[in-house]
Amino acid sequence: MDTYFATSKKANPEELEKEINLISSNQLIDALLTTACGLFAVLNDKRQLIAINRAFLKALDVKEVDSLVGYRLGEVIKCEFAHAYPNGCGTTIACTTCGAAIAMASTLNNKESFESNCIIKSKDNGVVTDLMFNVKTRYVEIEQYKFVLVFLRDITREQELSVIERVFFHDINNILTSLNVAVDLATHEESQQEMLGIIKNSCYRLRKEIEMQQCLSKSMQGIYQLQLSEINVRKLLEQVNNIISLHNSCGGKLFVIEDNHTQDINIISDLAIVMRVLTNMAINALEATDYGEKVKLWYSINSDTTVTFNIHNLATIPEEDVQRVFQRNFSTKGSLGRGLGTYSMKLFGEKILGGKIEFTTSENDGTTFSFTIAQKQKTDETE
């Protein structure tokens, strides 16, 4: 199998030279190259770069177009998947969900215009950058040679701000869902004391969510002053259970906490962030779980003075989605703005708390998300 999606074939040098001459002598294409706003490129029917405008060259920090001719879009943008398969950009399993690959393939196959959003994780000299483009493609045929015109608009910044806002409201809604149920149950005298405790904890989390959002809105670098405290892990999991048991995603499903440890363990960390990550992990697992099935939460104490929280469900993440699960704006649920839990977990668990979020998935074993953090969180002042 030489490709999972688009053709793996490339033009030979003679064909490339013929295509370059056709494009360079076409007045309409030349006008577009000099006047088109944003990033503009011309690709052949094998998705190889034939021409590119100056704005695109500047964005790539490249002086001459000759060094790019014959390469594919993902290769020049340095997409992390561009070389993940022998035949490169457009042929990997991740390319089946790539907005740019879908747009180009659709235009070439149907000879119609197409528009999509493309999420790219670019890797350059070890530096990883999340990018998002609005992609528009147009079909052109010159002397029986097929070309696709690609117009790119960098929407990374506006999407960063939009996603941070949506993550905030996504997580606030999770808290409010549990809080509303707790308020209703508190009207019954037999459960009043327990429910008042849940309400108090939920109000504390709401205040912390707002503080974190204020910090993130001011700086996309995720600057947030950690507020460390000693956290008993058993009590922490009890709080998670209290919140999750009242959430509507738990309806008709079994949420189980397994604790096989004989002794209590305390960690020093930011309670609000740890709770935020764990509740998102649990809710995501429950949303992917069928009625009557079980979601399991447990923790392990590691020899390197870290602790790992694990959440397992029976569902399997499709192979084509596996490499994009944590990518900003990407959702397995079918629409932009959905599936924010995984991005939120990564943002707060890793970028702010310095932990590690990972997952495994298979048809036999289901899916397990893991959150590993130091037992004693350090800050700049304590390092």
C-alpha positions in Angstrom: 0.0 0.0 0.0 1.7 3.2 -1.2 -0.9 5.6 0.1 -3.7 6.0 2.5 -5.3 8.9 0.7 -4.1 10.9 -2.3 -1.9 9.7 -5.1 1.7 9.0 -4.3 2.9 9.5 -7.9 5.1 12.5 -8.8 5.9 14.2 -12.1 9.2 13.5 -13.7 11.7 16.4 -14.4 10.5 16.9 -18.0 6.8 17.1 -16.9 7.7 19.5 -14.1 9.6 21.8 -16.5 6.7 21.7 -19.0 4.2 22.7 -16.2 6.5 25.5 -14.9 6.7 27.0 -18.4 2.9 26.8 -18.9 2.2 28.5 -15.6 5.0 31.2 -16.0 3.6 32.1 -19.4 0.0 32.4 -18.4 -1.0 36.0 -17.8 -3.9 35.2 -15.5 -1.8 33.1 -13.2 1.0 35.7 -13.3 -1.5 38.3 -12.2 -2.7 36.2 -9.3 0.9 35.6 -8.2 1.6 39.3 -8.0 -1.8 40.5 -6.7 -3.4 37.8 -4.6 -3.8 38.6 -0.9 -2.4 36.2 1.6 -0.5 33.0 0.7 -1.0 31.6 -2.8 0.5 28.6 -4.7 -0.1 26.7 -7.9 0.2 22.9 -7.7 0.0 20.3 -10.4 -2.3 17.3 -10.5 0.1 15.3 -8.3 0.0 18.2 -5.7 3.5 19.3 -6.4 4.4 23.0 -6.1 4.8 24.7 -9.4 4.6 28.4 -8.4 4.2 30.5 -5.3 3.7 34.1 -4.5 6.1 36.4 -2.6 4.0 36.5 0.5 4.2 32.7 0.8 8.0 32.8 0.2 8.4 35.4 3.0 6.2 33.4 5.4 8.5 30.3 4.7 11.6 32.5 5.0 12.7 31.3 1.6 14.3 33.6 -1.0 14.0 31.6 -4.3 11.0 29.6 -5.5 13.3 27.2 -7.3 14.2 25.5 -4.1 10.6 24.6 -3.5 9.4 23.4 -6.9 8.3 19.8 -7.0 7.7 19.6 -3.2 4.2 19.2 -1.7 2.5 21.7 0.5 2.9 19.8 3.8 6.7 19.4 3.0 7.3 23.2 2.6 5.2 24.0 5.6 7.1 21.3 7.5 3.9 19.4 8.6 4.9 16.8 11.2 3.2 14.1 9.0 4.9 15.1 5.8 7.6 12.4 6.1 5.7 10.0 8.3 5.1 7.6 5.4 7.5 6.7 2.6 5.6 8.6 -0.1 5.2 11.7 2.0 2.6 14.5 2.1 -0.9 13.4 1.3 -0.3 9.7 1.6 -0.3 9.1 5.4 -3.3 8.0 7.4 -3.3 11.4 9.1 -3.8 13.0 5.7 -7.3 11.5 5.5 -8.4 14.2 8.1 -6.2 17.0 6.7 -8.3 19.9 5.5 -5.7 21.0 2.8 -5.3 17.4 1.5 -9.1 17.0 1.3 -9.5 20.3 -0.4 -6.9 19.6 -3.1 -8.0 16.0 -3.7 -11.7 17.2 -4.0 -10.8 19.9 -6.5 -8.7 17.7 -8.7 -11.2 14.8 -8.7 -14.4 16.9 -9.1 -13.0 20.0 -11.0 -14.8 22.1 -8.5 -13.8 24.8 -6.0 -13.5 23.7 -2.3 -13.0 25.5 1.0 -11.8 23.9 4.3 -9.9 24.6 7.5 -6.5 22.9 7.8 -4.8 22.2 11.2 -1.1 21.7 11.0 1.5 20.9 13.6 4.7 22.3 12.1 8.1 21.0 13.2 11.2 23.1 12.3 14.6 22.5 14.0 12.9 20.8 17.0 10.4 23.7 17.5 6.8 22.6 17.3 4.2 25.2 16.2 0.4 24.7 16.0 -0.9 26.4 12.8 -4.4 26.7 11.3 -5.2 27.9 7.8 -8.4 28.6 5.9 -7.8 26.8 2.6 -9.5 27.6 -0.7 -8.8 25.6 -3.9 -9.7 26.3 -7.5 -9.3 24.0 -10.6 -7.5 25.2 -13.7 -6.7 23.3 -16.9 -4.0 24.6 -19.3 -3.3 22.7 -22.5 -4.8 19.5 -20.9 -2.5 19.9 -17.9 -4.4 20.0 -14.6 -3.6 22.4 -11.8 -5.0 23.4 -8.5 -4.8 27.0 -7.2 -4.4 27.1 -3.5 -5.2 30.2 -1.4 -4.2 30.0 2.3 -5.1 32.5 5.0 -3.4 32.1 8.3 -6.1 32.1 11.0 -3.9 30.7 13.8 -4.1 33.7 16.1 -7.8 34.2 15.9 -8.4 30.5 16.4 -6.1 30.5 19.5 -8.2 33.2 21.1 -11.4 31.5 20.0 -10.4 28.0 21.3 -9.2 29.4 24.7 -12.6 31.0 25.1 -14.5 27.8 24.0 -12.4 25.7 26.4 -13.3 28.1 29.2 -17.0 27.8 28.5 -16.8 24.1 27.9 -15.2 23.5 31.4 -17.5 26.1 33.1 -20.5 24.2 31.7 -19.1 20.9 33.1 -19.0 22.5 36.6 -22.4 24.2 36.3 -24.0 20.9 35.2 -22.9 19.2 38.4 -23.6 22.3 40.5 -27.2 22.5 39.3 -27.9 18.8 40.1 -26.2 19.3 43.5 -28.5 22.3 44.3 -31.6 20.3 43.4 -30.5 17.4 45.6 -29.7 19.7 48.5 -33.4 20.5 48.8 -33.8 16.9 50.2 -32.8 16.9 53.8 -31.2 13.4 53.8 -28.5 14.5 51.3 -28.3 18.1 52.2 -24.9 18.1 54.0 -23.1 16.1 51.3 -24.6 18.2 48.5 -23.6 21.5 50.3 -20.0 20.2 50.3 -20.2 19.6 46.6 -21.7 23.0 46.0 -18.9 24.6 48.0 -16.2 22.8 46.0 -17.9 23.6 42.7 -18.1 27.3 43.6 -14.3 27.2 44.4 -13.6 25.6 41.1 -15.7 28.2 39.3 -13.7 31.0 40.9 -10.4 29.3 39.9 -11.6 28.8 36.3 -12.3 32.5 36.0 -8.8 33.3 37.4 -7.2 31.0 34.9 -9.2 32.4 32.0 -8.2 35.9 32.9 -4.5 34.9 32.8 -4.8 33.0 29.5 -6.7 35.8 27.8 -3.9 38.2 28.6 -1.2 35.9 27.4 -1.3 33.1 24.9 1.8 31.7 26.5 -0.4 30.2 29.2 1.1 32.2 32.0 -0.6 31.3 35.2 0.6 31.6 38.8 0.3 28.2 40.3 -1.4 28.0 43.7 0.1 25.0 45.4 -1.4 23.1 48.3 -1.1 19.6 49.8 -3.7 17.3 48.2 -4.7 13.9 49.5 -5.2 11.7 46.5 -8.0 9.7 48.0 -10.0 12.8 48.8 -9.1 14.2 45.4 -10.7 11.2 43.7 -13.7 11.4 45.9 -14.2 15.0 44.7 -13.9 13.9 41.1 -16.4 11.1 41.7 -18.8 13.6 43.3 -18.6 15.9 40.3 -18.8 13.1 37.7 -21.7 11.3 39.3 -23.8 14.4 39.0 -22.8 15.1 35.3 -25.3 14.2 32.6 -22.6 12.3 30.7 -22.7 9.7 33.5 -26.4 8.8 33.0 -26.9 5.1 32.5 -23.1 4.4 32.7 -20.9 3.1 35.5 -18.1 5.3 36.8 -15.7 3.3 39.1 -12.7 4.4 41.1 -10.3 1.7 41.9 -7.9 2.2 44.8 -5.6 -0.7 45.5 -3.1 1.2 47.7 -2.8 0.4 51.3 -1.5 3.8 52.4 -2.7 7.4 51.7 -0.5 9.5 49.4 -0.4 13.3 49.4 0.9 15.4 46.5 1.7 19.1 46.3 0.2 20.6 43.2 -2.5 23.1 42.0 -5.8 21.5 43.0 -7.9 23.5 40.5 -5.8 22.4 37.5 -5.5 18.8 38.6 -9.3 18.7 39.1 -9.8 20.3 35.7 -7.7 17.7 33.9 -9.2 14.7 35.7 -12.8 15.8 35.2 -12.2 16.4 31.5 -10.6 13.0 31.2 -13.5 11.4 32.9 -16.2 13.3 31.0 -14.5 12.6 27.6 -14.4 8.9 28.5 -18.0 8.8 29.5 -19.1 10.6 26.4 -17.4 7.9 24.3 -19.0 5.1 26.4 -22.1 3.2 25.5 -25.1 2.9 27.8 -24.5 0.3 30.5 -20.7 0.2 30.1 -18.0 1.1 32.6 -15.4 3.9 32.9 -12.6 3.2 35.4 -10.3 5.6 37.2 -7.2 4.6 39.1 -3.8 5.9 40.0 -0.3 4.5 40.3 2.7 5.7 42.3 5.9 5.6 40.2 9.5 5.1 41.2 10.5 8.5 39.8 8.5 10.4 42.4 5.6 10.9 40.0 2.0 9.8 40.2 -0.1 8.7 37.2 -3.9 9.0 37.0 -5.5 6.6 34.5 -9.0 6.6 33.0 -10.1 3.7 30.8 -13.2 3.0 28.7 -14.0 0.3 26.1 -14.3 2.6 23.1 -11.6 2.7 20.4 -10.2 5.9 18.8 -10.2 5.5 15.0 -6.7 5.0 13.5 -7.0 8.1 11.3 -7.7 10.3 14.4 -5.0 8.9 16.7 -2.3 11.3 15.7 -4.5 14.3 15.9 -6.3 13.8 19.2 -4.5 16.6 21.1 -4.3 19.0 18.1 -6.0 22.3 18.7 -9.3 22.7 16.9 -9.4 19.0 15.9 -12.4 17.0 17.0 -13.4 13.4 16.6 -17.0 14.5 17.1 -17.3 16.0 13.7 -17.3 19.8 14.1 -15.1 22.6 15.0 -15.5 23.6 18.6 -16.4 20.1 19.8 -14.0 17.7 21.5 -12.3 20.5 23.5 -11.7 18.3 26.5 -8.5 16.7 25.1 -7.0 20.1 24.1 -7.9 21.5 27.6 -6.2 18.5 29.2 -3.0 19.0 27.2 -3.0 22.8 27.8 -3.4 22.7 31.5 -1.9 19.3 32.4 1.3 19.9 30.4 1.9 23.5 29.5 0.8 24.9 32.8 1.3 22.1 35.3 4.4 20.5 33.6 2.9 17.0 33.6 2.4 14.5 30.8 -0.8 13.5 29.0 -0.8 10.3 27.0 -3.2 7.6 25.7 -3.3 4.2 24.3 -6.1 2.7 22.2 -6.9 -0.6 20.6 -9.9 -2.7 19.7 -9.0 -5.4 22.3 -8.1 -3.2 25.2 -10.2 0.0 24.6 -8.8 3.4 25.4 -6.8 4.6 28.4 -5.8 8.2 29.0 -3.0 8.9 31.5 -2.0 12.0 33.4 1.4 11.9 35.1 2.6 14.7 37.4 5.3 15.2 40.0 4.3 14.3 43.6 5.7 17.6 44.6 5.1 20.3 42.0 7.9 22.9 41.7 7.6 26.6 40.8 10.2 29.0 39.5 10.8 30.2 43.1 11.4 26.6 44.5 13.6 25.3 41.7 
